[in-house]
Amino acid sequence: MVCTLSLCAIPDDQRANAEMGRVLKPGGQFLLLDRVPSSLWPVRALQRLIKVITVPLGGEHLLRRPLRHIQATGQPIEQQDRLKLGIVERLAARKPAPIP
């Protein structure tokens, strides 16, 4: 399953993550690319200012952390990195397969 730059625009991102975890086959891989709070504090401060405009106008949430929600579904994170001043997170998780 692939989710690209979507969770930042979905009103209830926790529910969306839970649903994606539910429908993912056991052993299936989840790939995510989304906007997150920057790892650099000056950029993160700017994101906080910008969200005053982006959330009301377009529903764009720049400060969400989808990694935490994915971990809460029990999907181990296989790979995670950040790009573009730390404001874009890319990760891969896999739903555990049942033990035979």
All heavy atoms as an XYZ file, in Angstrom:
779
protein
N       0.854     -1.160      0.000
C       0.000      0.000      0.000
C       0.907      1.232      0.000
O       1.911      1.253      0.694
C      -0.885     -0.011      1.253
C      -1.755      1.194      1.367
S      -2.809      1.161      2.837
C      -3.820     -0.252      2.499
N       0.528      2.241     -0.769
C       1.311      3.466     -0.888
C       0.429      4.661     -0.519
O      -0.709      4.766     -0.964
C       1.860      3.637     -2.322
C       2.609      4.945     -2.459
C       2.744      2.463     -2.704
N       0.981      5.568      0.284
C       0.286      6.789      0.668
C       1.270      7.941      0.481
O       2.290      8.009      1.160
C      -0.172      6.695      2.115
S      -1.107      8.129      2.671
N       0.965      8.830     -0.469
C       1.881      9.912     -0.811
C       1.216     11.269     -0.605
O       0.211     11.582     -1.247
C       2.324      9.780     -2.289
O       2.839      8.475     -2.491
C       3.386     10.787     -2.624
N       1.786     12.056      0.297
C       1.335     13.429      0.568
C      -0.181     13.517      0.739
O      -0.836     14.413      0.209
C       1.817     14.380     -0.532
C       3.337     14.466     -0.681
C       3.697     15.273     -1.914
C       3.978     15.064      0.556
N      -0.726     12.586      1.500
C      -2.175     12.547      1.705
C      -2.578     12.735      3.158
O      -3.565     13.420      3.434
C      -2.745     11.209      1.223
O      -2.501     11.040     -0.138
N      -1.858     12.138      4.076
C      -2.263     12.193      5.477
C      -2.263     13.615      6.028
O      -3.037     13.921      6.931
C      -1.374     11.297      6.340
C      -1.551      9.805      6.108
C      -0.559      9.020      6.937
C      -2.973      9.372      6.437
N      -1.437     14.478      5.455
C      -1.415     15.870      5.920
C      -2.696     16.610      5.534
O      -2.989     17.666      6.083
C      -0.184     16.594      5.381
S      -0.038     16.599      3.597
N      -3.467     16.053      4.608
C      -4.694     16.714      4.146
C      -5.972     15.996      4.577
O      -7.063     16.499      4.357
C      -4.670     16.828      2.627
N      -5.854     14.838      5.194
C      -7.024     14.083      5.652
C      -7.407     14.597      7.038
O      -6.555     14.657      7.928
C      -6.715     12.571      5.684
C      -6.503     12.070      4.256
C      -7.821     11.801      6.387
C      -6.036     10.631      4.167
N      -8.674     14.970      7.237
C      -9.064     15.545      8.532
C      -8.729     14.658      9.739
O      -8.219     15.150     10.731
C     -10.575     15.742      8.396
C     -10.796     15.893      6.928
C      -9.776     14.993      6.280
N      -8.999     13.367      9.671
C      -8.724     12.475     10.798
C      -7.623     11.491     10.395
O      -7.888     10.365      9.974
C     -10.001     11.728     11.208
C      -9.854     10.962     12.516
O      -8.708     10.782     12.980
O     -10.892     10.546     13.060
N      -6.386     11.919     10.534
C      -5.251     11.104     10.097
C      -5.076      9.843     10.937
O      -4.669      8.811     10.425
C      -3.959     11.919     10.078
C      -3.565     12.442     11.440
O      -4.443     12.873     12.206
O      -2.353     12.431     11.731
N      -5.422      9.882     12.211
C      -5.314      8.693     13.056
C      -6.270      7.604     12.561
O      -5.906      6.435     12.484
C      -5.615      9.028     14.510
C      -4.501      9.822     15.156
C      -4.826     10.137     16.595
O      -5.752     10.904     16.873
N      -4.075      9.562     17.500
N      -7.466      7.998     12.247
C      -8.453      7.035     11.752
C      -8.022      6.469     10.398
O      -8.166      5.275     10.138
C      -9.816      7.704     11.643
C     -10.913      6.771     11.276
C     -12.249      7.470     11.394
N     -13.261      6.683     10.731
C     -14.397      7.161     10.311
N     -14.689      8.429     10.484
N     -15.268      6.389      9.720
N      -7.474      7.325      9.539
C      -6.990      6.873      8.229
C      -5.856      5.868      8.394
O      -5.819      4.833      7.712
C      -6.532      8.062      7.394
N      -4.921      6.141      9.304
C      -3.830      5.195      9.566
C      -4.362      3.864     10.081
O      -3.899      2.802      9.670
C      -2.845      5.774     10.589
C      -1.743      6.556      9.948
O      -1.183      6.132      8.943
N      -1.424      7.686     10.516
N      -5.310      3.932     10.994
C      -5.885      2.704     11.539
C      -6.564      1.886     10.444
O      -6.431      0.659     10.390
C      -6.875      3.027     12.656
N      -7.275      2.555      9.548
C      -7.960      1.852      8.454
C      -6.958      1.233      7.483
O      -7.136      0.107      7.015
C      -8.907      2.811      7.734
C      -9.720      2.169      6.634
C     -10.694      1.097      7.110
O     -10.920      0.949      8.338
O     -11.238      0.387      6.248
N      -5.896      1.968      7.170
C      -4.871      1.402      6.280
C      -4.216      0.185      6.925
O      -3.963     -0.818      6.259
C      -3.825      2.464      5.926
C      -4.362      3.490      4.951
S      -3.145      4.691      4.406
C      -3.073      5.795      5.794
N      -3.969      0.257      8.221
C      -3.411     -0.896      8.922
C      -4.373     -2.076      8.933
O      -3.957     -3.233      8.847
N      -5.661     -1.784      9.008
C      -6.663     -2.851      9.036
C      -6.741     -3.584      7.701
O      -6.802     -4.807      7.654
C      -8.038     -2.264      9.385
C      -9.126     -3.327      9.550
C     -10.495     -2.693      9.720
N     -11.002     -2.122      8.487
C     -11.528     -2.818      7.473
N     -11.595     -4.131      7.528
N     -11.979     -2.199      6.393
N      -6.719     -2.849      6.584
C      -6.913     -3.473      5.276
C      -5.618     -4.044      4.680
O      -5.675     -4.817      3.733
C      -7.568     -2.510      4.257
C      -8.928     -2.058      4.757
C      -6.685     -1.331      3.953
N      -4.477     -3.669      5.244
C      -3.209     -4.201      4.741
C      -3.106     -5.686      5.063
O      -3.375     -6.122      6.182
C      -2.043     -3.444      5.388
C      -0.659     -3.690      4.835
C      -0.565     -3.274      3.369
C       0.367     -2.925      5.659
N      -2.756     -6.487      4.055
C      -2.620     -7.931      4.259
C      -1.488     -8.223      5.242
O      -0.495     -7.509      5.257
C      -2.292     -8.645      2.937
C      -3.373     -8.604      1.910
C      -3.083     -9.472      0.709
C      -1.650     -9.368      0.212
N      -1.412    -10.106     -1.040
N      -1.606     -9.294      6.019
C      -0.482     -9.700      6.863
C       0.760     -9.926      5.987
O       0.683    -10.557      4.941
C      -0.951    -11.004      7.498
C      -2.449    -10.879      7.517
C      -2.788    -10.133      6.241
N       1.872     -9.352      6.398
C       3.100     -9.423      5.619
C       3.191     -8.335      4.563
O       4.225     -8.171      3.921
N       2.101     -7.559      4.375
C       2.080     -6.501      3.370
C       2.893     -5.296      3.803
O       3.042     -5.015      4.987
N       3.408     -4.582      2.824
C       4.248     -3.421      3.094
C       3.454     -2.127      2.907
O       2.644     -2.013      2.003
C       5.466     -3.418      2.179
C       6.491     -2.360      2.556
C       7.743     -2.433      1.705
O       7.666     -2.633      0.504
N       8.891     -2.285      2.338
N       3.718     -1.177      3.784
C       3.102      0.145      3.731
C       4.206      1.157      3.467
O       5.182      1.231      4.213
C       2.396      0.440      5.059
C       1.769      1.801      5.128
C       0.766      2.155      4.250
C       2.177      2.720      6.074
C       0.176      3.413      4.307
C       1.598      3.974      6.143
C       0.595      4.327      5.260
N       4.078      1.925      2.395
C       5.048      2.961      2.037
C       4.386      4.320      2.187
O       3.282      4.533      1.684
C       5.526      2.771      0.599
C       6.154      1.422      0.279
C       6.415      1.306     -1.220
C       7.421      1.209      1.079
N       5.052      5.228      2.870
C       4.484      6.540      3.153
C       5.492      7.635      2.828
O       6.682      7.514      3.133
C       4.108      6.650      4.631
C       3.652      8.030      5.109
C       2.244      8.322      4.619
C       3.736      8.138      6.602
N       5.003      8.691      2.214
C       5.759      9.927      2.001
C       4.806     11.053      2.372
O       3.721     11.163      1.782
C       6.199     10.069      0.539
C       6.951     11.356      0.228
C       8.414     11.209      0.636
C       6.853     11.686     -1.236
N       5.171     11.850      3.378
C       4.265     12.913      3.810
C       5.018     14.049      4.477
O       6.173     13.901      4.867
C       3.218     12.361      4.777
C       1.850     12.955      4.542
O       1.749     14.128      4.132
O       0.856     12.241      4.762
N       4.317     15.187      4.608
C       4.891     16.349      5.275
C       4.824     16.136      6.786
O       3.819     15.638      7.301
C       4.105     17.600      4.909
C       4.257     17.989      3.472
C       3.451     19.274      3.193
N       3.351     19.500      1.777
C       2.342     19.093      1.018
N       1.328     18.444      1.552
N       2.328     19.344     -0.271
N       5.883     16.564      7.472
C       5.975     16.428      8.926
C       6.658     17.669      9.488
O       7.231     18.457      8.745
C       6.775     15.161      9.326
C       6.051     13.895      8.903
C       8.186     15.202      8.769
N       6.631     17.826     10.816
C       7.372     18.941     11.403
C       8.867     18.784     11.109
O       9.418     17.697     11.230
C       7.114     18.809     12.906
C       5.921     17.927     13.029
C       5.906     17.060     11.818
N       9.499     19.854     10.725
C      10.924     19.815     10.393
C      11.757     19.388     11.588
O      11.408     19.651     12.739
C      11.385     21.187      9.909
O      12.771     21.185      9.659
N      12.880     18.772     11.311
C      13.832     18.426     12.368
C      14.692     19.634     12.732
O      15.439     19.587     13.706
C      14.700     17.253     11.916
O      15.234     17.504     10.634
N      14.575     20.726     11.974
C      15.309     21.967     12.249
C      14.369     22.971     12.902
O      13.328     23.326     12.329
C      15.863     22.543     10.943
C      16.735     21.601     10.110
C      17.019     22.208      8.748
C      18.016     21.290     10.852
N      14.699     23.462     14.090
C      13.763     24.308     14.826
C      13.367     25.590     14.090
O      12.205     25.990     14.181
C      14.245     24.593     16.249
C      15.383     25.556     16.354
C      16.714     25.266     16.417
C      15.287     26.979     16.377
N      17.447     26.416     16.481
C      16.596     27.487     16.459
C      14.222     27.881     16.326
C      16.872     28.844     16.487
C      14.493     29.236     16.354
C      15.811     29.715     16.443
N      14.263     26.272     13.350
C      13.793     27.486     12.662
C      12.740     27.179     11.595
O      11.771     27.932     11.433
C      15.058     28.065     12.016
C      16.208     27.446     12.732
C      15.723     26.104     13.176
N      12.911     26.068     10.905
C      11.939     25.681      9.877
C      10.633     25.261     10.544
O       9.543     25.606     10.071
C      12.507     24.547      8.987
C      11.486     24.107      7.955
C      13.806     24.983      8.325
N      10.739     24.545     11.664
C       9.542     24.123     12.400
C       8.763     25.340     12.895
O       7.528     25.370     12.848
C       9.956     23.211     13.560
C       8.840     22.415     14.144
C       9.301     21.326     15.107
N      10.289     21.747     16.075
C      11.579     21.395     16.064
N      12.051     20.608     15.120
N      12.409     21.812     16.994
N       9.471     26.379     13.351
C       8.806     27.613     13.792
C       8.069     28.264     12.625
O       6.929     28.732     12.781
C       9.831     28.575     14.383
N       8.678     28.263     11.463
C       8.026     28.798     10.269
C       6.796     27.970      9.898
O       5.754     28.526      9.537
C       9.018     28.845      9.103
C       8.511     29.467      7.806
C       8.068     30.900      8.024
C       9.602     29.395      6.754
N       6.890     26.650     10.029
C       5.735     25.785      9.752
C       4.573     26.124     10.682
O       3.416     26.103     10.262
C       6.112     24.312      9.929
C       6.954     23.753      8.816
C       7.343     22.309      9.106
O       8.061     22.031     10.065
N       6.854     21.403      8.274
N       4.882     26.418     11.946
C       3.821     26.775     12.899
C       3.111     28.054     12.465
O       1.895     28.170     12.603
C       4.396     26.930     14.301
C       4.717     25.617     14.942
C       4.989     25.776     16.434
N       5.221     24.467     17.009
C       6.400     24.049     17.444
N       7.453     24.835     17.401
N       6.530     22.834     17.942
N       3.869     29.009     11.950
C       3.260     30.249     11.465
C       2.422     29.998     10.210
O       1.314     30.515     10.082
C       4.349     31.286     11.157
C       5.065     31.892     12.354
C       6.234     32.748     11.890
C       4.098     32.708     13.198
N       2.940     29.204      9.306
C       2.256     28.936      8.041
C       0.957     28.158      8.253
O      -0.017     28.377      7.547
C       3.193     28.182      7.078
C       4.349     29.088      6.657
C       2.453     27.668      5.865
C       5.449     28.374      5.897
N       0.930     27.269      9.254
C      -0.273     26.444      9.456
C      -1.501     27.275      9.807
O      -2.620     26.848      9.591
C      -0.035     25.344     10.481
C      -0.227     25.767     11.900
C      -0.198     24.594     12.833
C      -0.645     25.067     14.198
N      -1.007     24.035     15.082
N      -1.294     28.488     10.313
C      -2.412     29.388     10.605
C      -3.185     29.681      9.322
O      -4.391     29.899      9.344
C      -1.900     30.690     11.260
C      -3.010     31.699     11.441
C      -1.223     30.384     12.573
N      -2.492     29.636      8.197
C      -3.120     29.869      6.894
C      -3.500     28.557      6.209
O      -4.590     28.429      5.672
C      -2.167     30.678      5.985
C      -1.894     32.047      6.602
C      -2.737     30.820      4.583
C      -0.744     32.788      5.969
N      -2.590     27.568      6.234
C      -2.812     26.346      5.452
C      -3.956     25.475      5.971
O      -4.660     24.869      5.175
C      -1.535     25.494      5.373
O      -1.165     25.047      6.689
C      -0.402     26.244      4.728
N      -4.137     25.428      7.276
C      -5.214     24.578      7.815
C      -6.589     25.140      7.461
O      -7.417     24.427      6.891
C      -5.046     24.345      9.333
C      -6.249     23.615      9.912
C      -3.769     23.551      9.606
N      -6.888     26.428      7.740
C      -8.213     26.942      7.386
C      -8.486     26.993      5.881
O      -9.599     26.725      5.438
C      -8.235     28.352      7.973
C      -7.151     28.406      8.970
C      -6.123     27.412      8.518
N      -7.480     27.329      5.096
C      -7.711     27.485      3.660
C      -7.777     26.164      2.895
O      -8.603     26.008      2.009
C      -6.628     28.370      3.034
C      -6.714     29.850      3.346
C      -5.588     30.615      2.667
C      -8.054     30.425      2.932
N      -6.887     25.239      3.215
C      -6.834     24.007      2.427
C      -6.799     22.728      3.235
O      -6.702     21.642      2.677
N      -6.859     22.835      4.561
C      -6.819     21.647      5.385
C      -5.457     20.970      5.405
O      -5.361     19.787      5.710
N      -4.401     21.720      5.088
C      -3.045     21.155      5.063
C      -2.402     21.263      6.445
O      -2.090     22.340      6.916
C      -2.168     21.903      4.050
C      -2.536     21.638      2.626
C      -2.130     20.246      2.157
O      -1.110     19.703      2.613
O      -2.870     19.699      1.329
N      -2.213     20.111      7.079
C      -1.593     20.042      8.404
C      -0.118     19.713      8.229
O       0.238     18.616      7.794
C      -2.271     18.967      9.250
C      -3.715     19.243      9.492
N      -4.149     19.928     10.597
C      -4.814     18.952      8.757
C      -5.471     20.037     10.550
N      -5.896     19.458      9.439
N       0.747     20.653      8.575
C       2.180     20.487      8.354
C       2.913     19.933      9.564
O       4.095     19.643      9.483
C       2.795     21.845      7.971
C       2.135     22.576      6.806
C       2.769     23.945      6.613
C       2.230     21.752      5.540
N       2.227     19.787     10.690
C       2.906     19.409     11.928
C       2.470     18.053     12.477
O       2.687     17.754     13.645
C       2.689     20.498     12.988
C       3.232     21.875     12.620
C       2.838     22.908     13.650
C       4.743     21.826     12.460
N       1.894     17.230     11.664
C       1.482     15.896     12.112
C       2.665     14.938     12.071
O       3.607     15.126     11.323
C       0.367     15.351     11.224
C      -0.918     16.102     11.411
C      -1.977     15.520     10.539
N      -3.289     16.057     10.849
C      -4.348     15.867     10.113
N      -4.275     15.134      9.019
N      -5.504     16.378     10.457
N       2.584     13.873     12.878
C       3.634     12.855     12.913
C       3.032     11.485     12.610
O       2.712     10.722     13.508
C       4.316     12.822     14.282
C       5.169     14.018     14.615
C       6.309     14.266     13.627
N       7.031     13.097     13.200
C       8.138     12.640     13.744
N       8.680     13.273     14.749
N       8.728     11.561     13.278
N       2.873     11.132     11.342
C       2.268      9.843     11.000
C       3.057      8.645     11.513
O       2.485      7.582     11.757
C       2.210      9.856      9.474
C       3.128     10.931      9.036
C       3.228     11.910     10.159
N       4.352      8.797     11.720
C       5.177      7.703     12.228
C       4.607      7.148     13.522
O       4.497      5.927     13.691
C       6.615      8.185     12.433
C       7.574      7.220     13.108
C       7.820      6.012     12.214
C       8.874      7.913     13.449
N       4.209      8.014     14.424
C       3.660      7.575     15.719
C       2.377      6.766     15.542
O       2.160      5.764     16.222
C       3.395      8.775     16.610
C       4.641      9.488     17.021
C       4.318     10.675     17.889
N       5.538     11.405     18.187
C       5.585     12.699     18.402
N       4.482     13.407     18.369
N       6.721     13.299     18.656
N       1.525      7.198     14.635
C       0.262      6.488     14.415
C       0.497      5.130     13.767
O      -0.193      4.160     14.069
C      -0.687      7.329     13.564
C      -1.002      8.658     14.159
N      -1.429      8.832     15.453
C      -0.934      9.901     13.636
C      -1.614     10.104     15.697
N      -1.310     10.783     14.611
N       1.455      5.063     12.868
C       1.767      3.785     12.219
C       2.346      2.815     13.238
O       1.975      1.640     13.275
C       2.713      4.000     11.024
C       1.970      4.762      9.932
C       3.247      2.676     10.491
C       2.845      5.314      8.855
N       3.229      3.291     14.099
C       3.777      2.438     15.145
C       2.673      1.937     16.069
O       2.704      0.792     16.514
C       4.835      3.192     15.950
C       6.108      3.422     15.181
C       7.070      4.345     15.892
O       6.655      5.315     16.543
N       8.353      4.052     15.774
N       1.669      2.772     16.338
C       0.564      2.387     17.214
C      -0.282      1.264     16.619
O      -0.939      0.534     17.351
C      -0.311      3.595     17.528
N      -0.259      1.113     15.287
C      -1.018      0.019     14.663
C      -0.275     -1.306     14.753
O      -0.795     -2.329     14.334
C      -1.325      0.313     13.174
O      -0.103      0.334     12.434
C      -2.086      1.605     13.000
N       0.962     -1.289     15.273
C       1.728     -2.526     15.425
C       2.559     -2.894     14.215
O       3.089     -3.997     14.142
N       2.682     -1.971     13.267
C       3.500     -2.235     12.086
C       4.937     -1.810     12.373
O       5.191     -0.625     12.562
C       2.967     -1.461     10.884
C       1.577     -1.846     10.472
C       1.107     -0.992      9.317
O       1.810     -0.828      8.343
N      -0.087     -0.441      9.449
N       5.865     -2.742     12.397
C       7.259     -2.351     12.621
C       7.775     -1.497     11.463
O       7.502     -1.779     10.297
C       8.006     -3.680     12.675
C       6.962     -4.728     12.884
C       5.696     -4.187     12.305
N       8.507     -0.459     11.790
C       9.094      0.430     10.786
C      10.374     -0.223     10.270
O      11.281     -0.531     11.039
C       9.410      1.818     11.384
C       8.150      2.434     12.016
C      10.018      2.733     10.340
C       6.995      2.639     11.087
N      10.435     -0.439      8.964
C      11.606     -1.071      8.352
C      12.625     -0.032      7.892
O      13.823     -0.299      7.869
C      11.189     -1.915      7.150
C      10.309     -3.085      7.520
C       9.872     -3.891      6.318
O       9.772     -3.337      5.199
O       9.626     -5.091      6.497
N      12.146      1.130      7.480
C      13.032      2.179      6.971
C      12.364      3.524      7.211
O      11.142      3.652      7.063
C      13.273      1.982      5.478
C      14.191      3.004      4.862
C      14.340      2.803      3.360
O      13.777      1.869      2.784
N      15.083      3.670      2.723
N      13.175      4.518      7.581
C      12.636      5.851      7.798
C      13.732      6.867      7.548
O      14.867      6.697      8.000
C      12.113      5.993      9.225
C      11.473      7.307      9.506
C      12.060      8.030     10.709
O      12.894      7.496     11.405
N      11.614      9.237     10.932
N      13.417      7.905      6.790
C      14.344      9.009      6.602
C      13.573     10.274      6.294
O      12.374     10.245      6.053
C      15.395      8.713      5.530
C      14.818      8.442      4.158
O      13.624      8.161      4.043
O      15.576      8.508      3.183
N      14.295     11.398      6.351
C      13.697     12.703      6.112
C      14.423     13.405      4.985
O      15.628     13.261      4.818
C      13.756     13.553      7.366
C      12.787     13.063      8.405
C      12.860     13.970      9.594
N      11.738     13.700     10.446
C      11.084     14.633     11.095
N      11.436     15.892     10.989
N      10.088     14.324     11.863
N      13.655     14.208      4.253
C      14.170     14.942      3.108
C      13.735     16.400      3.212
O      12.850     16.735      3.991
C      13.607     14.337      1.809
C      13.672     12.813      1.692
C      12.680     12.333      0.661
C      15.062     12.371      1.356
N      14.297     17.241      2.358
C      13.844     18.636      2.195
C      13.767     19.402      3.520
O      12.688     19.762      3.986
C      12.484     18.692      1.493
C      12.418     17.935      0.202
C      13.245     18.594     -0.843
C      13.093     17.844     -2.163
N      14.004     18.302     -3.162
N      14.914     19.643      4.135
C      15.006     20.352      5.416
C      14.247     19.630      6.530
O      13.812     20.246      7.501
C      14.502     21.798      5.290
C      15.266     22.704      4.344
C      14.560     24.051      4.205
C      16.695     22.906      4.835
N      14.065     18.341      6.393
C      13.382     17.558      7.413
C      11.879     17.706      7.415
O      11.217     17.258      8.341
N      11.286     18.294      6.365
C       9.828     18.488      6.366
C       9.087     17.406      5.594
O       7.868     17.382      5.577
C       9.417     19.877      5.835
C       9.801     20.046      4.369
C       9.989     20.981      6.690
C       9.247     21.304      3.739
N       9.813     16.506      4.976
C       9.194     15.380      4.274
C       9.760     14.100      4.868
O      10.976     13.938      4.964
C       9.469     15.438      2.754
C       8.934     14.197      2.061
C       8.867     16.689      2.152
N       8.867     13.234      5.301
C       9.286     11.961      5.883
C       8.907     10.832      4.947
O       7.807     10.811      4.408
C       8.635     11.764      7.247
C       9.141     10.563      7.997
C       8.700     10.591      9.438
O       7.480     10.634      9.693
O       9.574     10.605     10.311
N       9.832      9.913      4.776
C       9.610      8.736      3.935
C       9.841      7.528      4.831
O      10.850      7.449      5.525
C      10.614      8.778      2.787
C      10.541      7.651      1.824
C      11.449      7.878      0.648
N      12.842      8.057      1.063
C      13.828      8.335      0.236
N      13.601      8.489     -1.055
N      15.057      8.474      0.674
N       8.885      6.603      4.810
C       9.067      5.416      5.635
C       8.426      4.194      4.999
O       7.548      4.304      4.131
C       8.556      5.627      7.052
C       7.097      5.934      7.313
C       6.282      4.656      7.421
C       6.974      6.713      8.591
N       8.899      3.052      5.438
C       8.353      1.768      5.015
C       8.077      0.959      6.277
O       8.912      0.894      7.179
C       9.342      1.026      4.118
N       6.891      0.377      6.347
C       6.499     -0.469      7.468
C       5.887     -1.738      6.893
O       5.463     -1.779      5.740
C       5.494      0.256      8.358
N       5.870     -2.784      7.685
C       5.295     -4.050      7.230
C       4.393     -4.603      8.319
O       4.780     -4.676      9.480
C       6.399     -5.048      6.904
C       5.862     -6.305      6.252
C       6.977     -7.197      5.737
N       7.873     -6.552      4.809
C       7.663     -6.418      3.492
N       6.557     -6.885      2.970
N       8.551     -5.827      2.730
N       3.188     -4.990      7.907
C       2.256     -5.598      8.851
C       2.765     -6.992      9.177
O       3.073     -7.772      8.272
C       0.853     -5.670      8.247
C      -0.199     -6.153      9.203
C      -1.578     -6.006      8.591
C      -2.651     -6.354      9.577
N      -3.986     -6.088      9.027
N       2.881     -7.306     10.458
C       3.397     -8.622     10.811
C       2.536     -9.755     10.244
O       1.309     -9.668     10.213
C       3.344     -8.633     12.341
C       3.280     -7.202     12.743
C       2.580     -6.490     11.620
N       3.217    -10.780      9.760
C       2.529    -11.976      9.281
C       2.195    -12.856     10.481
O       2.947    -12.884     11.450
C       3.419    -12.720      8.283
N       1.083    -13.574     10.418
C       0.735    -14.449     11.551
C       1.770    -15.574     11.675
O       2.315    -16.058     10.692
C      -0.637    -15.001     11.179
C      -0.780    -14.788      9.709
C       0.117    -13.649      9.336
N       2.010    -15.956     12.902
C       2.954    -17.052     13.165
C       2.219    -18.372     12.952
O       1.150    -18.607     13.537
C       3.499    -16.952     14.602
C       4.234    -15.627     14.760
C       4.399    -18.132     14.925
C       4.651    -15.309     16.174
N       2.769    -19.235     12.077
C       2.067    -20.503     11.769
C       2.068    -21.463     12.947
O       2.790    -21.451     13.825
C       2.842    -21.084     10.605
C       4.103    -20.306     10.482
C       3.974    -19.084     11.338
